[in-house]
Amino acid sequence: MLVYDRWGSLGRPVVLLHGLLFDRTMWWPVAAELASARCTVIAPDLPGHGQSPPRDACRLDAVAAELARLVDRLGLHRAPVVVGHAGAARLATTFAAGYATQAVVTLDVPPAGATAPADLIAAAHLDRVPEVFRCYARPRREPALLDPYASWLGRPTTRRNQPALAGGARSGPARPDRPFAPLSDPAGLAAHLRELL
């Protein structure tokens, strides 16, 4: 079971997936900007992160299926906009390959070979996060946290290995010029996501 925060109950779902080592609180500033009558924002903790219990293994397809069940259980019947940050970018594209999706946005995809906590934290560019938002960007540094996610870290998500999206869904990066956009520019990212609704 994934623990999640929800803002709103109407409109198109927007599912915000935090990067590995972080938790759902990194999305709070974006959710505060984005929540409206036009959308319902969902920010889950991935297994072993935040308040979601850990697992021995986290296959991409299994976690994507769990996200689909969450959207369905919440009665959100429109295809969601799915946003994957850093290591969760592959989860976002895996979700889009198997389930109806309005759009997919990937942010701060870690470079190939970034498999250790120090690598992922360095790739996150936390130094670019304004001081006022740093309390939302507190990564965990335990290497064992990444063990269930080994298959996620094998290759980066690129335009070449992103799935084709059915139903005219749009995909691609948002604000690539702003590292850690969820916290370096939450209002700008929220505005970009509103355009995808």
C-alpha positions in Angstrom: 0.0 0.0 0.0 1.3 3.4 -1.0 0.9 6.3 1.4 -0.1 9.5 -0.5 -1.3 13.1 -0.2 -4.2 14.3 -2.2 -5.2 17.9 -3.1 -8.7 18.3 -4.7 -11.3 15.9 -5.8 -12.3 17.1 -9.3 -10.8 17.4 -12.7 -7.9 15.6 -14.3 -5.6 13.7 -12.0 -2.0 14.7 -11.8 0.3 12.1 -10.3 3.6 13.4 -8.9 6.3 10.8 -8.5 9.3 11.7 -6.3 12.8 10.7 -7.2 14.5 7.8 -5.4 15.9 8.8 -1.9 13.3 11.6 -1.6 9.6 11.4 -0.6 6.2 12.9 -1.4 6.9 16.1 0.6 9.2 17.3 -2.2 6.0 17.9 -4.2 4.1 20.0 -1.6 5.1 23.4 -3.1 4.1 22.4 -6.6 0.8 20.8 -5.3 0.0 24.1 -3.5 0.4 26.0 -6.7 -1.3 23.4 -8.9 -4.4 22.3 -6.9 -7.6 23.7 -8.4 -11.0 22.7 -9.6 -9.3 21.7 -12.9 -7.2 18.9 -11.3 -6.7 16.5 -8.5 -3.1 16.2 -7.4 -1.8 12.9 -6.0 1.7 12.6 -4.5 2.5 9.0 -3.3 5.5 7.8 -1.4 7.2 5.1 -3.4 7.8 1.8 -1.5 10.4 2.2 1.3 10.3 6.0 1.0 8.5 8.4 3.4 5.7 6.5 5.1 5.2 3.7 2.5 6.5 0.4 3.8 9.6 -1.1 2.1 9.6 -4.2 -0.2 12.2 -6.7 -1.2 11.8 -5.8 -4.8 10.1 -3.0 -6.7 9.6 -4.0 -10.4 8.6 -1.1 -12.6 5.5 -2.8 -13.9 4.3 -3.8 -10.5 4.6 -0.3 -9.0 3.0 1.2 -12.2 0.1 -1.3 -11.7 -0.2 -0.2 -8.0 -0.3 3.4 -9.1 -3.1 2.6 -11.6 -5.1 0.9 -8.8 -4.6 3.9 -6.6 -6.0 6.3 -9.3 -8.9 3.9 -9.8 -9.6 3.4 -6.1 -9.7 7.2 -5.6 -12.4 7.4 -8.3 -10.3 9.4 -10.7 -11.6 8.2 -14.0 -9.8 10.5 -16.4 -6.3 9.7 -17.8 -3.7 11.3 -15.5 -0.8 13.6 -16.2 2.1 11.6 -14.7 5.3 13.5 -13.6 8.4 11.5 -12.8 11.3 13.1 -11.0 14.8 11.7 -11.3 14.8 7.9 -10.7 11.0 7.9 -11.0 11.1 9.1 -14.6 11.3 5.4 -15.7 8.2 4.7 -13.6 6.3 7.5 -15.3 7.1 6.2 -18.7 6.3 2.6 -17.7 2.9 3.7 -16.4 2.3 5.4 -19.7 3.1 2.3 -21.6 0.5 0.3 -19.8 -2.3 2.7 -18.8 -4.2 5.6 -20.3 -2.2 8.7 -19.8 -2.9 12.4 -20.8 0.7 13.3 -20.7 4.1 12.3 -19.2 6.6 14.7 -17.9 10.1 13.6 -16.8 12.4 15.8 -14.8 16.0 15.6 -13.8 16.7 12.1 -15.1 19.9 10.9 -13.5 22.9 10.2 -15.8 23.8 6.7 -16.8 25.8 5.0 -14.1 24.2 7.0 -11.2 23.4 4.1 -8.9 24.7 5.0 -5.5 23.0 7.5 -3.1 25.9 10.0 -3.5 25.6 9.8 -7.3 21.8 10.4 -7.2 22.1 13.2 -4.7 24.8 15.0 -6.7 22.7 14.6 -9.9 19.7 16.3 -8.1 21.6 19.6 -7.9 20.2 20.4 -4.4 22.4 23.5 -4.3 20.0 25.0 -6.9 17.0 24.7 -4.5 16.2 28.0 -2.8 16.7 28.0 1.0 13.0 28.4 1.6 12.3 25.0 0.0 15.3 23.0 1.2 13.2 21.5 4.0 11.3 19.6 1.3 14.5 18.2 -0.3 16.0 16.0 2.3 17.3 12.8 0.7 17.9 9.6 2.6 21.4 8.4 2.2 21.1 4.7 3.0 22.5 2.5 0.2 20.1 -0.3 1.2 17.1 1.9 0.2 18.1 1.5 -3.4 18.4 -2.3 -3.4 14.8 -3.0 -4.4 15.2 -0.4 -7.2 18.3 -1.9 -8.9 16.4 -2.5 -12.1 15.3 1.1 -12.3 18.8 2.4 -12.3 20.1 0.3 -15.2 19.7 2.9 -17.9 18.5 6.4 -18.2 15.1 7.4 -19.6 15.6 9.0 -23.0 13.4 9.9 -25.9 14.6 6.7 -27.6 13.5 4.4 -24.9 10.3 6.2 -23.8 7.2 4.3 -24.8 4.9 5.5 -27.6 1.9 7.0 -25.9 -1.6 6.1 -27.1 -4.5 8.4 -27.4 -2.5 11.5 -28.4 -0.8 11.8 -25.0 2.1 14.2 -24.9 5.5 13.5 -23.3 8.8 15.2 -22.7 10.8 17.1 -20.2 9.5 20.2 -18.4 11.8 23.1 -17.8 15.1 21.3 -18.3 16.9 24.5 -17.7 15.8 24.5 -14.0 17.4 21.6 -12.1 15.1 20.2 -9.4 12.2 22.2 -10.9 9.7 21.0 -8.3 11.6 23.1 -5.7 13.7 25.6 -7.7 10.6 26.8 -9.6 7.3 25.3 -8.2 5.1 28.0 -9.7 6.7 27.7 -13.1 6.4 23.9 -13.1 2.8 24.1 -11.9 2.0 26.5 -14.8 3.6 24.1 -17.3 1.5 21.2 -15.9 -1.7 23.3 -16.1 -1.1 23.6 -19.9 -1.2 19.7 -20.1 -4.6 19.4 -18.4 
